[in-house]
Amino acid sequence: MAKFLREPPSVRLAASVIVTATALVVVGGGTLIRLLDHSEYSSIWVGMWWALQTVTTVGYGDVTPRHASGRLVAAVVMLEGIAFLAIITAAITSSFVARAEREQAVAEGLDEAALEERLNARFDDLTVRFERLEAMIAEDKR
């Protein structure tokens, strides 16, 4: 985790951290909802099915928590699901922006090289003209 916080993460690393965290929330939420609201959730698998629906914001509604403790777990799982979608969207968007910036930098680099080449050619032309003028002035002085 320290490495993740020190260096800017790649999209792949960020996605793997998010997926791992989400899987842990699904397993933990499914287990916890089964323990706290066992009348509605007949098994841990039903609890995990509910947690998966909730964290992905699908929410079929086939199972819902009835007790306050189950609803508290549901709130945490829902907030993690919303955060998951927001972070994935941000990661995808930032990768598109980074790619566009790289492409623009390459294009500008080519433009700068062409501009520098044109300026150098112009300076060479001015140097030749200046040398001719100096030669003409030197001849007139003789």
Backbone as JSON, one array per atom type, in Angstrom:
{
  "sequence": "MAKFLREPPSVRLAASVIVTATALVVVGGGTLIRLLDHSEYSSIWVGMWWALQTVTTVGYGDVTPRHASGRLVAAVVMLEGIAFLAIITAAITSSFVARAEREQAVAEGLDEAALEERLNARFDDLTVRFERLEAMIAEDKR",
  "N": [[0.82, -1.19, 0.0], [2.03, 1.2, 0.68], [3.75, 1.69, -1.49], [1.86, 2.11, -3.45], [0.78, 4.52, -2.61], [2.99, 6.21, -2.74], [3.98, 6.4, -5.42], [2.61, 7.49, -8.55], [-0.12, 5.56, -9.54], [-0.45, 3.03, -12.08], [-2.99, 2.57, -14.57], [-3.73, -0.09, -14.67], [-2.8, -1.1, -12.19], [-4.31, 0.48, -10.42], [-6.89, -0.36, -11.14], [-6.74, -3.06, -10.39], [-6.45, -2.84, -7.62], [-8.89, -1.64, -6.99], [-10.75, -3.57, -7.87], [-10.03, -5.7, -6.21], [-10.59, -4.59, -3.69], [-13.34, -4.25, -4.0], [-14.2, -6.9, -4.34], [-13.56, -7.87, -1.82], [-15.36, -6.36, -0.31], [-17.75, -7.39, -1.29], [-17.61, -10.1, -0.45], [-17.21, -9.77, 2.34], [-19.43, -8.1, 2.96], [-21.53, -9.77, 2.12], [-21.23, -11.94, 3.87], [-21.5, -10.65, 6.34], [-24.09, -9.55, 6.15], [-25.59, -11.85, 6.08], [-25.12, -12.85, 8.65], [-26.2, -10.79, 10.25], [-28.79, -10.32, 9.32], [-30.28, -12.75, 9.13], [-32.8, -13.86, 8.71], [-33.75, -12.99, 6.27], [-31.73, -13.7, 4.51], [-30.87, -16.7, 3.46], [-28.49, -18.09, 3.14], [-24.9, -17.69, 3.05], [-24.2, -17.37, 0.42], [-26.46, -16.28, -0.79], [-26.38, -13.87, 0.5], [-23.96, -12.87, -0.55], [-24.71, -12.69, -3.22], [-26.63, -10.68, -3.05], [-24.91, -8.61, -2.12], [-23.18, -8.34, -4.31], [-24.98, -7.47, -6.3], [-25.66, -5.06, -5.15], [-23.22, -3.64, -4.82], [-22.45, -3.29, -7.44], [-24.37, -1.63, -8.28], [-26.65, -2.62, -9.51], [-28.92, -3.86, -8.32], [-31.35, -5.79, -8.17], [-33.4, -6.31, -6.4], [-34.46, -8.65, -5.43], [-33.69, -9.71, -3.0], [-33.65, -8.05, 0.07], [-32.41, -6.11, 2.82], [-33.94, -6.34, 6.05], [-33.68, -5.69, 8.75], [-32.31, -3.12, 10.91], [-29.55, -3.3, 11.33], [-28.77, -4.79, 9.1], [-29.45, -2.99, 7.12], [-27.61, -1.0, 7.64], [-25.24, -2.27, 6.93], [-25.88, -2.5, 4.23], [-25.86, 0.19, 3.45], [-23.11, 0.81, 3.61], [-22.1, -0.95, 1.66], [-23.43, 0.03, -0.6], [-22.35, 2.64, -0.78], [-19.67, 2.0, -1.28], [-20.0, 0.81, -3.76], [-20.85, 2.99, -5.33], [-18.58, 4.6, -5.13], [-16.77, 2.89, -6.38], [-17.7, 2.87, -9.08], [-17.34, 5.6, -9.67], [-14.55, 5.9, -9.41], [-13.57, 4.11, -11.33], [-14.6, 5.31, -13.65], [-13.22, 7.76, -13.53], [-10.57, 6.82, -13.76], [-10.54, 5.71, -16.33], [-11.17, 7.98, -17.85], [-8.96, 9.62, -17.2], [-6.91, 8.15, -18.38], [-7.56, 8.45, -21.08], [-7.22, 11.23, -21.33], [-4.49, 11.48, -20.72], [-3.38, 10.05, -22.87], [-4.19, 11.69, -25.01], [-2.77, 14.01, -24.35], [-0.13, 13.07, -24.62], [-0.09, 12.5, -27.39], [-0.53, 15.08, -28.38], [1.75, 16.37, -27.42], [3.7, 15.03, -28.89], [2.98, 15.84, -31.47], [3.34, 18.62, -31.22], [6.04, 18.61, -30.7], [7.05, 17.78, -33.15], [6.22, 19.96, -34.68], [7.69, 21.99, -33.45], [10.28, 21.18, -34.09], [10.22, 21.43, -36.88], [9.77, 24.17, -37.08], [12.12, 25.15, -35.88], [13.98, 24.2, -37.73], [13.23, 25.7, -40.01], [13.77, 28.29, -39.04], [16.54, 28.12, -38.64], [17.38, 27.77, -41.3], [16.59, 30.22, -42.35], [18.2, 31.95, -40.83], [20.69, 31.11, -41.77], [20.47, 31.96, -44.43], [20.3, 34.74, -44.0], [22.82, 35.15, -42.89], [24.5, 34.57, -45.07], [23.73, 36.68, -46.8], [24.43, 38.87, -45.24], [27.22, 38.53, -45.12], [27.81, 38.95, -47.83], [27.1, 41.64, -48.06], [29.0, 42.78, -46.33], [31.3, 42.15, -47.76], [30.9, 43.69, -50.08], [30.96, 46.25, -48.96], [33.55, 46.32, -48.03], [34.97, 46.21, -50.47], [34.23, 48.64, -51.6], [35.52, 50.41, -49.92], [38.15, 50.15, -50.6]],
  "CA": [[0.0, 0.0, 0.0], [2.92, 2.36, 0.72], [4.19, 1.92, -2.86], [0.7, 2.63, -4.16], [0.59, 5.91, -2.22], [4.19, 7.0, -3.09], [4.11, 6.61, -6.86], [1.32, 7.51, -9.24], [-0.4, 4.2, -10.0], [-0.88, 2.82, -13.45], [-4.42, 2.25, -14.64], [-3.86, -1.51, -14.35], [-2.64, -1.26, -10.74], [-5.48, 1.08, -9.78], [-8.03, -1.24, -11.38], [-6.61, -4.28, -9.58], [-6.74, -2.47, -6.23], [-10.33, -1.38, -6.88], [-11.45, -4.85, -8.0], [-9.76, -6.46, -4.99], [-11.38, -3.98, -2.61], [-14.76, -4.53, -4.25], [-14.41, -8.32, -4.04], [-13.56, -8.0, -0.36], [-16.63, -5.8, 0.18], [-18.81, -8.35, -1.63], [-17.5, -11.27, 0.45], [-17.46, -9.31, 3.71], [-20.82, -7.65, 3.06], [-22.42, -10.94, 2.02], [-21.12, -12.69, 5.13], [-22.05, -9.83, 7.43], [-25.55, -9.43, 6.0], [-26.14, -13.16, 6.47], [-25.08, -12.96, 10.1], [-27.03, -9.78, 10.9], [-30.17, -10.35, 8.83], [-30.37, -14.14, 8.68], [-34.16, -14.25, 8.31], [-33.92, -12.65, 4.84], [-30.66, -14.32, 3.74], [-30.83, -18.1, 3.88], [-27.12, -18.58, 3.12], [-23.89, -16.68, 2.74], [-24.22, -17.17, -1.03], [-27.54, -15.32, -1.07], [-25.84, -12.59, 0.97], [-22.98, -12.38, -1.52], [-25.46, -12.3, -4.41], [-27.17, -9.35, -2.74], [-23.8, -7.66, -2.05], [-22.71, -8.13, -5.67], [-25.98, -6.61, -6.94], [-25.64, -3.74, -4.54], [-21.96, -2.96, -5.09], [-22.43, -2.94, -8.87], [-25.53, -0.75, -8.41], [-27.71, -3.25, -10.31], [-30.04, -3.87, -7.39], [-32.56, -6.45, -8.67], [-34.46, -6.2, -5.39], [-34.99, -9.95, -5.05], [-33.45, -9.81, -1.56], [-33.34, -6.75, 0.67], [-32.29, -6.22, 4.28], [-35.11, -5.9, 6.81], [-33.27, -5.17, 10.05], [-31.48, -1.91, 10.87], [-28.14, -3.67, 11.18], [-28.59, -5.17, 7.7], [-29.51, -1.76, 6.32], [-26.34, -0.31, 7.84], [-24.3, -2.96, 6.03], [-26.29, -2.13, 2.87], [-25.39, 1.55, 3.18], [-21.67, 0.74, 3.36], [-21.9, -1.62, 0.37], [-23.88, 0.96, -1.64], [-21.37, 3.71, -0.91], [-18.5, 1.43, -1.94], [-20.37, 0.62, -5.16], [-20.83, 4.3, -5.99], [-17.17, 4.99, -5.22], [-16.16, 2.02, -7.39], [-18.04, 3.39, -10.41], [-16.71, 6.91, -9.86], [-13.11, 5.74, -9.59], [-13.36, 3.48, -12.64], [-14.84, 6.35, -14.65], [-12.1, 8.7, -13.46], [-9.36, 6.16, -14.27], [-10.67, 5.61, -17.79], [-11.07, 9.34, -18.38], [-7.59, 10.11, -17.08], [-6.07, 7.48, -19.37], [-7.83, 9.11, -22.36], [-6.6, 12.56, -21.29], [-3.03, 11.28, -20.8], [-3.05, 9.67, -24.24], [-4.34, 12.88, -25.85], [-1.65, 14.91, -24.05], [1.07, 12.51, -25.25], [-0.2, 12.7, -28.83], [-0.36, 16.5, -28.64], [3.17, 16.68, -27.19], [4.45, 14.53, -30.04], [2.67, 16.72, -32.6], [4.0, 19.89, -30.97], [7.48, 18.37, -30.85], [7.34, 17.8, -34.59], [6.04, 21.34, -35.12], [8.83, 22.76, -32.95], [11.45, 20.79, -34.88], [10.07, 22.04, -38.21], [9.97, 25.61, -36.9], [13.55, 25.36, -35.65], [14.66, 23.99, -39.01], [12.95, 26.87, -40.86], [14.5, 29.43, -38.5], [17.96, 27.92, -38.95], [17.57, 28.04, -42.73], [16.45, 31.68, -42.51], [19.43, 32.56, -40.29], [21.77, 30.81, -42.73], [20.28, 32.86, -45.57], [20.67, 36.08, -43.57], [24.27, 35.17, -42.72], [25.08, 34.67, -46.41], [23.46, 38.04, -47.28], [25.26, 39.79, -44.45], [28.6, 38.37, -45.58], [27.9, 39.62, -49.14], [27.1, 43.08, -47.81], [30.31, 43.12, -45.77], [32.27, 42.08, -48.85], [30.66, 44.85, -50.93], [31.42, 47.44, -48.26], [35.02, 46.23, -48.0], [35.45, 46.55, -51.8], [34.01, 50.08, -51.79], [36.49, 51.14, -49.12], [39.44, 50.02, -51.26]],
  "C": [[0.87, 1.26, 0.0], [3.41, 2.71, -0.68], [3.07, 2.58, -3.67], [0.51, 4.12, -3.86], [1.78, 6.79, -2.62], [4.25, 7.35, -4.56], [2.74, 6.69, -7.5], [1.03, 6.13, -9.83], [-0.74, 4.17, -11.48], [-2.37, 2.49, -13.42], [-4.64, 0.79, -14.24], [-3.76, -1.75, -12.85], [-3.85, -0.7, -10.01], [-6.71, 0.18, -9.94], [-7.94, -2.5, -10.52], [-6.88, -3.99, -8.11], [-8.25, -2.29, -6.04], [-11.11, -2.69, -6.94], [-11.25, -5.7, -6.74], [-10.58, -5.91, -3.83], [-12.87, -4.3, -2.77], [-15.08, -5.99, -3.94], [-14.44, -8.55, -2.53], [-14.86, -7.45, 0.25], [-17.77, -6.77, -0.11], [-18.79, -9.54, -0.67], [-17.82, -10.86, 1.88], [-18.9, -8.87, 3.92], [-21.8, -8.8, 3.01], [-22.42, -11.76, 3.29], [-21.79, -11.94, 6.26], [-23.56, -9.72, 7.34], [-26.23, -10.74, 6.37], [-26.17, -13.3, 7.98], [-26.04, -12.0, 10.79], [-28.49, -9.83, 10.5], [-30.47, -11.74, 8.27], [-31.77, -14.58, 8.29], [-34.4, -14.0, 6.82], [-32.91, -13.4, 3.97], [-30.42, -15.74, 4.23], [-29.42, -18.69, 3.89], [-26.17, -17.42, 2.84], [-23.9, -16.37, 1.25], [-25.31, -16.2, -1.44], [-27.08, -13.92, -0.64], [-24.83, -12.01, -0.01], [-23.65, -11.97, -2.83], [-26.05, -10.91, -4.22], [-26.05, -8.3, -2.76], [-23.27, -7.34, -3.45], [-23.68, -7.23, -6.44], [-25.88, -5.18, -6.45], [-24.38, -2.98, -4.9], [-21.84, -2.55, -6.55], [-23.58, -2.0, -9.23], [-26.61, -1.3, -9.34], [-28.99, -3.29, -9.51], [-31.33, -4.47, -7.93], [-33.71, -6.35, -7.68], [-35.04, -7.53, -4.98], [-34.76, -10.26, -3.58], [-33.06, -8.42, -1.05], [-33.26, -6.91, 2.18], [-33.54, -5.67, 4.97], [-34.73, -5.22, 8.12], [-32.36, -3.95, 9.89], [-30.0, -2.25, 10.68], [-27.84, -4.09, 9.74], [-28.61, -3.96, 6.78], [-28.23, -0.93, 6.47], [-25.26, -0.94, 6.95], [-24.61, -2.57, 4.58], [-25.8, -0.73, 2.51], [-23.9, 1.56, 2.86], [-21.41, 0.13, 1.98], [-22.33, -0.7, -0.78], [-22.88, 2.07, -1.86], [-20.1, 3.21, -1.6], [-18.79, 1.23, -3.42], [-20.35, 1.93, -5.94], [-19.39, 4.77, -6.17], [-16.45, 4.18, -6.29], [-16.44, 2.55, -8.79], [-17.38, 4.73, -10.68], [-15.23, 6.78, -10.14], [-12.8, 5.1, -10.93], [-13.55, 4.51, -13.75], [-13.69, 7.34, -14.69], [-10.82, 8.09, -14.04], [-9.4, 6.07, -15.79], [-10.51, 6.99, -18.42], [-9.65, 9.86, -18.31], [-6.66, 9.42, -18.07], [-6.3, 8.08, -20.76], [-7.15, 10.48, -22.42], [-5.09, 12.44, -21.42], [-2.61, 10.91, -22.22], [-3.14, 10.88, -25.16], [-3.2, 13.86, -25.61], [-0.35, 14.4, -24.68], [1.06, 12.75, -26.75], [0.01, 14.17, -29.19], [1.1, 16.91, -28.45], [4.02, 16.21, -28.36], [4.23, 15.45, -31.24], [3.37, 18.07, -32.43], [5.51, 19.75, -31.11], [7.88, 18.39, -32.31], [7.22, 19.22, -35.13], [7.22, 22.19, -34.68], [10.09, 22.43, -33.74], [11.39, 21.43, -36.26], [10.3, 23.55, -38.12], [11.45, 25.93, -36.7], [14.34, 25.2, -36.94], [14.45, 25.18, -39.95], [13.72, 28.1, -40.37], [15.99, 29.31, -38.79], [18.25, 28.21, -40.41], [17.5, 29.54, -42.99], [17.7, 32.4, -42.0], [20.62, 32.3, -41.21], [21.69, 31.74, -43.93], [20.68, 34.28, -45.19], [22.18, 36.21, -43.38], [24.97, 35.32, -44.06], [24.9, 36.09, -46.95], [24.34, 39.06, -46.55], [26.72, 39.72, -44.88], [28.8, 39.03, -46.94], [27.95, 41.13, -48.96], [28.45, 43.53, -47.26], [31.38, 43.12, -46.86], [32.13, 43.29, -49.77], [31.18, 46.13, -50.27], [32.95, 47.47, -48.22], [35.6, 46.61, -49.37], [35.31, 48.05, -52.05], [35.06, 50.91, -51.03], [37.87, 51.07, -49.76], [39.53, 50.98, -52.35]]
}
